[in-house]
Amino acid sequence: MKKLTLMLAAALAGQTASAQPQPVVEIKTARIDQRKEDTASTLVLTREDLTAAGDRTVADALRRLPGITISDSAGIRMRGLGNGYTQVLLNGQPAPNGFSLDSLPPEVIERVEVLRAASAVLGTQGIAGTINIVLRKTIRRDTQELQLGADTLHGAWSPRLSAQSSGKADGWSHNVSLVLARPSTPASRTITESAPGLLRTTNSHEDNVAQTLNLAPRLNWSNASGDAISLQTIATITRRHVDYRSHETMQLGETGDFADVRSNFRLRSQFLRSELAWQRKLANEAQWELKLGASTAPRETDFDFTGMPLAGPGPTLRHVDGDIRENGFNYGGKYSHPLGNGHALVAGWDGSAIQRMQTRIEHEYNHSGAVNFVRDDRYDGRIERLAAFAQDEWKQGSDSWSAGLRWETMLTAAHDRHSAEVRQRSTVISPVLEWMRQLPGNVQLRLGASRTYKGPNMLDLIPRRFTSDNNNSTTNPDTQGNPTLRPELAWGLDAGIDYYFAKDSLLSASIYARDIDNVILTTLYRDGARWIAMPANRGGARAYGITLESRMPLTPALSMRANATFNRSRLDHVPGPDNRLDRQAPLSGAASLSYKYAALSLDAEYTYEAGGPSRDSLTTSALAPYQRKLDLRASWKPSPREEWRLALSNVLHPDQTSTYGYDDASSGAWRQSAITAHGGATVRLNYTHHFN
């Protein structure tokens, strides 16, 4: 009886306790600010940053970061340097040859890391810096999203549809993004050529229309023992058609090869890249990570050209069939282990191999249909790379350190059907040292030193000649690769200070200096009646600059951002003035205002890039345009599941003129070509719907 009484009392006590309100424990996870935590100087574009601005491509988003500019001819530039000085990675692996940031929609991206200094783990093949694009991998909850949008430029419409789906189950998760687009980018240009006894103007227009499909699925699996396996794929299919026409007007001298030109270019390309990753957690917080990936990028092109001389019996016709097969694979492993006393060791290896086979068959016919010539060019090239690295990070009081060493060897080989293979092997040992000190008042000091390099790309190695279809000259030469190119090597120094003086506020200043050997410059020479430009290693160079950045809220609803980067460089073997690296932008900057009130957001952004003269040889020079761009954006969220965006891009739409010059003091010959691209504003409307 006593035992029963005790059991009833315990049950009543349990009911009373359950009836009383229980304390609620709310667990919040702090968002890690990678810029503040990393020892090296790092800028990060998060997924929230990418979606907030509604950018169509990741290139549009990167333009807003300090020290980064986007050029049609040189791609992405850090510190004003393009054409290979900036290392672009996908998930920590080198991006494939010919990869364009415009081809990667923001929907498939988790974050973008911009490293101003070198990294022994991510690689040292970036003299100007590294951009690592991390594809979506984190699955927080089941989501489905649909976006519809359209742009218009010069009256041409570019519709776009994207869809995303992600989900989780016990031990499994998936994410897939699909983007369908039909970008249309009409362009009009005016080319003015002048020389002794010559002045002529050519007006041209092209309609560039593409159809693209981008599919990016990712599958994740994990178990209780600490194993995690992921498979991530990017598949892109592109069909492009470029219709070009031009007309020449003579003011002085003789006509060119063809007074009227019509051409049609058609491209069919596919890109497939898959990567399998395995992570295993070990004892004492250690971890293994292994990666294996492969890619293929077949491309087929055909080109029809019709050139009508000012005086003559009839047109000249050309037909070119092109075929490119590029295959590659990459592999790597990484072991990380906290060693105690604040030390964290990371060591591993990575490698890749790319094989490119290229065929170009050209037929030229005269006005009667007879064959003038048939040209059959076939080229092979490959780049093999292997690296090993080790890096230790540790903290002592207010000081954080990172010391690493990377050994990397590269083999390049290229040849055509008529010549023997040219092989070049190079080895680079790259020490990397970074230091950060946290001062009172949320002030951070950073200092870093490293050895970096720039390897030649596949296009510059393969000795294929790209011929100019009309008016070959010193300012419009044929171009040809050089299989004997060696990597550029550089010692670098980076330093900076960040001051976080209030919430969401920052004042920052950073400087850099690079001492570069084996600089690759363009050599211009004559082969019979034609002028040819070919890259070659020619001496050393110095580059240095400073970046200033600020962001702060002006009112609870209004905030501002601004940045400016000043760059300078000098070539040792080219006389001044204006002997700069790769038409380096001497000044770039951006300023923006953002206003948020309830469901409405308004943004205004102005970007600027200085041009000016540059010289990379005794006889050749260039004058880059000054670029000004004003973008206006508005977004409205009528409900948590819906969002409308309206954007006006390049509102000022100025014309931009690039000038290329040739001046041979020994012979007195000179020539100048000025190319003016006529600007246009873009209107963009986008609707997003979240289904859950």
Buried (B, 14 or more C-beta within 10 A) or exposed (E): EEEEEEEEEEEEEEEEEEEEEEEEEEEEEEEEEEBBEBBBBBBBBBBEBBBBBBBBBBBBBBBBBBBBBBBEEBBBBBBBBBBBBBBBBBBBBBBBBBBEBBBBBBBBBBBBBBBBBBBBBBBBBBBBBBBBBBBBBEBEEBBEBBBBBBBBBBEBEBEBBBBBBBBBEEEEBBBBBBBBBBBBBBBBBBBBBBBEEBEBBBBBBBBBBBEBBBBBBBBBBBEEEEEBBBBBBBBBBBBBEBBBBBEBEBEEBEBBBBBBBBBBBBBEBBBBBBBBBBBBEEEEEBBBBBBBBBBBBBBBBBBEBBBBBEEBEEBBBBEBEBBBBBBBBBBBBBBBBBEEEEEBBBBBBBBBBBBBBBBBBBBBBBEEEEEEEEEEBBBBBBBBBBBBBBBBBBBEEEEBBBBBBBBBBBBBBBBBEEEEEBEBEBEBEBBBBBBBBBEEEBBBBBBBBBBBBBBBBBBBBBBBBEBBBBBBBBBBBBBBBBBBBBBBBBBBBBBBBBBBEEEEBBBBBBBBBBBBBBBBBBBBEEEEEBBBBBBBBBEBBBBBBBBBBBBBBEEEBEBBBBBBBBBBBBBEEBEEEBBBBBBBBBBBBBBBBBBBEEBEBBBBBBBBBBBBBBBBBBBBBBBBBBBBBBBEBBBBBEEEEEBBBBBBBBBEBBEBBBBBBBBBEEEEEBBBBBBBBBBBBBBBEBEBEBEE
